[in-house]
Amino acid sequence: MKQSCRLPAEWEAQSGVMLTWPHEQSDWAPLLAHVEPVFVRTAREISRREGVLIVCRDEVLRRHVLQQLGEAGACLDRIDCRIAPSNDSWARDHGPITVLDNDGAAHLLDFTFNGWGGKYPAELDNAITGKLARQGAFGDTPCQHINRVLEGGSIDSDGQGRILTTEACLLSPKRNPQLGKPEIEQALREYLGAHHILWLKHGTLAGDDTDGHIDTLARFCDPHTIAYTHCDDPADSHYTELQAMQTELQALRDTDGQPYRLLPLPLPAAQLNADGERLPATYANFLIINGAVLVPTYDDPQDPIALQRLQTCFPGRDIIAIDARALIEQFGSLHCMTMQLPKGVLTDCG
């Protein structure tokens, strides 16, 4: 994308959301019975407001998914199931990143996905966006492959040229080893129309295997507000890093040169897997869609507090809780499993 463009904010009008369905030949195999209802619930809520583009590994799974969604009361006329093999289900990171040109037309950017720095197999996931484009899933929207590694969960946009991100992820030597910080900034300016890159040096969650994706830590709610993961318990292992991140956020300035309104989201109590490992439970991994915000919850006393605080940021939208305990078993949450597609991208499902 060489011409002038911008990365829209998530709260701008959408045509739909992309999901890649879990299946028995992925790491989800032992957890399918627990995680599939999360996908069904999420797809149903989205379909009531906009389109849903679902990637299914084969025709058998496609039929199964449509049956499950029909029984759950999803709006099937807004759902487009496409077939493409997949390694995993984190559409945020293997799906297309959409920018808008000066005329408001959408352009899909198919960045390279290498399994979060080579941690996991990713060759099938890396090919999904190209396959969907060739199938016509995005209509006439142009799709450009870019030989740079960039995951959607590693960046957040205010829609006005500011990109929020973390040094730990974007400067990881396992992603773009030939590029230093100046070259990464230049790429964000060139491809995403970034005017200001707001870098965070601090912030991490136990169990996170993305090297610090921003969508687990801090998110724009509007051009002047950032919701962020907050820890006020000195006995918690997250305390030092998240306090340092809070200090960094307090020093940032918005497009008007003013400090951001900062909205602390509580940290859920430690959730452990069968091996005793702490999982990356965070309320910052919410998804904004047309008319609603889907918020991951964890059967935790902090759930209603997080929901109420996010309602203050999105007074005109429904706040919908989605139980995400099954998702974090594979170290991701609600935003990680979705990729929004701005208005004009999808034409066949809503």
N, C-alpha and C positions, 0 to 999 in steps of 0.2 A: 504494500500500500504506500505508494510514493507521494500521492497528492495529499493535500491538507485533509486532516480527518480528526476525529475525537472519539474517545472511548466513552460511550454513554454511561450514565449512572444506572444502577440496577433498578431504581424506582421509576425510571422512564418507561413509556408504553412498550409492552412486549407483545410479540406474536405467539410465543410459547416457551416451553422449557423442554430441554433434552434430558432423557434418562437412559442409562444403559443397564438393562435388567440383569440381575444376578442369576447364575446358573450352576449346575452341578459339576461342571468342569472348571470351576474357578475356586478361589480360596473360600468362597461362601458355602461350599458343599455341605459341611456339617451344620451350618447355621441357616440353611434356606428356609426352614419352617418358621424361624423367628424373624428373619430379615424381610422376606417377601411381603408380609403384611404392611411393613413400613413403606415399601415401594408402592403398594396398592393404595394405601391411604394418601400418600403424597400425590400420586398421579390423579386420584379422584378429586382432591381439593384443587389442583391446578386446572383440571379439565372443566371445572365449573366456572372458570374465569378466563381461560385462554387455551391455546393448543398444547398438546403434549406429543413430542417426538420420541418414540421409544425404540431403542436398538435391541434387537433380539438375536441371539446367536444362530437360530435356525427356525424353520417353519413350525416345528413342533412347539418350541417355546413361544412363538408368536401366537399360535392358537390358544395356548394355555394362558398367556397374559391377557388376551382379549376376553377370555371366559372369566378370569378372575376380576377384571375391571368391570365387566358387565354385571356380574353378581354383586359387586360392591356399589353399584349405582353411579359409576363414572359416566361422563358424557362421551360416548363412543364416537360421535360424529366429530369430536375435536381431537381424536387420538389417531396418530399415524404410526403404525409399527413397521419398522424396516429391519431387514436382515443383514447382519454383519457379525462376524466372529469377534469375540472380545476376550481379553485376559481378566478384566476386573470390571468394576461398576462405577468408577469415580469420574463421571462425565465432566465435572468441573475442570479436570486437568487434561482430559484427552479430547474434549469437545472444542468447537471453534470459538474463537474470541471475535466478537463482532464490533467493528467500528463504523461510524457514520461519516460520510463525506460532507462537503459544504452544502450540498443540496438535500441532505438528510437521507441519502440512499445508503443502504447497508452493504458492507463488504466483509466477508468471512476470512479470517486469518487462521490458517491451519499451521500452528507452530508445532515443532517437534516435541513429542512426549517420550521421555526415556526412563519412565518408571521411577521418578523422583531421584534422579541421579544414579540410575542403575541399580536400585535396591531390589526391583522386582521385574519379571518379564513384562514387556510392554509393546512388542512388535505388532500385535493384533490391535490393541487400543490405539496405537499411533496411526494406524491406517483407517480408523473408523470415519473420521471427518471426510477424507477423500472419497471413500466408498459412498457415503451418504450424498455427497455432492454429485457424484456420477450417476446415482440413482434418481436424481431430481428432487431429493427431499427438501432442498432449500429453494426450489423454484429456479428463478433466473438470477438469484443472488450470486455474484461472483465469489469464487473461493480461491485464495492464493496460499500455496504452501510456502512456509518460511523456514529456512534452515537455521533456526535458532530454537533453543529449548526455552519454553515459557509455559507455565501452568496457570490456569485461570484462578486457582485459589491463592496464588502468590501475589496478586495485585488487586487493589480496590480503587474505584474511580469516583470522583465527585461530579463527573460529567462536564466539568469546566476546565479540564486540563491538569488537574492534580491527581497524581497516582500515589497511593499509600502502599508501602511494601517493606520487606525486611532484608537486611544485609545478609543474614544467615542463609536465606534461601537463594536470592537472586545472584549472590556472589559466590555460591557454592562451586568449587572447582570441578564437581562431577556433572555440572550442567553445561556451561559454556566455558570450558577451561581456557580458551584462547582470548576471552574477553575480560577486561578489567572493568572497574566501576565506571570510568568515563565512556567506554564502549557500550556498556549495558544502558546507561542513561541515554546515549545517542540512539540506540535501538528503540527505546521506549518513546522517544520523541518522534522518530521516523515512522514507526508502525502504529503507535497508539495516539499520536498527537499530544503527548504529554508536554506541558509547559513547566511543571514543577514536580519533582520526584521527592516525596516525603519518606525518608529512610528511617527505619527503626533499627537500632543496634541491639535492643533488649526485647525480651518476651519469648517465653517458651512454655510448652505444655508437656508434661510427662506422657509418654506413649505416642507422641506425634512423630511420624516418620517422614515428614515433608521438609524437614529443616526449617520449620517456622513459617508456615503459610499464614499470611496476614488474615485470612478469613476465619482463623481460629482465635485471633487476638484482638483485632480492632477493625471497625467497619464504619464507613460513612453512612449516616442516616439521612442527611441532607447536606448541602454545601457548607453548612456551618456547624454540624453536629457529628461527633464520633462516639459510637458506643464501643466499650472495650472491656476485656476480661480483667477483673479486679480481684485481688486477694488482700484481705486485711488481717489474716491470721499469721503472725510471725512463726508459728510452729509448722506451717505448711511449707513444703519444699519449693512451691512456686513463689513464695512471698518476695524474695529479693529481686528476682528477675521481673516480676510483674509490677513491683513498686518502681523499679528503674524505668520500665516502659511507660508507666503513668507519668513520670517526670518528663520523659521525652515528648509525650503527647501534649503536656501542658506548655511546652515550648514551641509547638507548631502554630502556624498562623494560616488563616483561611484566605480566600480571594480578596477580602476587604482589609487584610492585614491585621485582623483581630484574632485573639485566642479562640480556639474551638470550644463550643459547648461540649463538655465531656460527660458521658453517661456511663457510670460504672455498672457492669453486669456482674452479679455475684458468681463466684466459682463453686460449682457443685461439690458436694463431698466426694472423697476419693471413691472411684468405681474401679474394681479390680476384675481381671479376667481369671480364668481357671488356673493360670500359672502364677497368680499373685501380682501381675503387672498392672500398674495404674493406667487407665485408659483416658484418652484426651476428650473428656466431657467439657463442652463449652457452649454457652448460649450465644456467643458471637457468630456461630455458624448458621445464622438464620438466612432464609431466602425471601426476598421481596418479589412479589408478583403483582399483577393487576388487581388492585383492590384489597390486597391481603399481605400479611407477612407470616410465613410458616416458621415456627420457632422450635428448635429441638428441646425436648425435655427429658428428664432422667429419673422420674419418680423420686424427686428430691425436694426437701422443704424450700429450697431456693427457687423452684420452678415458678410459683406464682409471683414472686418478686421480680424475676426476670421478665415475665410476661407483662406485668404492670408497667415496668420501666420502659419497655419497648413500645407499649401503647402510647406513652407520652410523646414518643418520637414520631409515631405514625398515626395521628388522631383520626385520619380519614380512612384507615384500612382495618380490616378484621385481623385480629391477632389469633392465630390458630396454632395450638400446641400439637406437636408430632412426637410421639415417644421414640426417641432415638437410641435407646439402650442397645438394641441389636446392632445398629450401625457402628457404634464405637468399638465393638468387638473386633472390627477390622481397621480400627484406628482412624476412622473418618466420621463425619456426621452429616447433617441434612444439606448444607450448602455444598459440601464436597460431592454429593451424589447427583447434583443438578447443574445444568448450564442454561441460563436464560438466553433467549433469542429475541432481539428487539423487534419492534413493529416492522413489518415488511419482509421478514425472512421466510416465515412459513405461510404458505397459501392454501394448503390442502386440509388443515385441521383447525379451523376456527377463524 
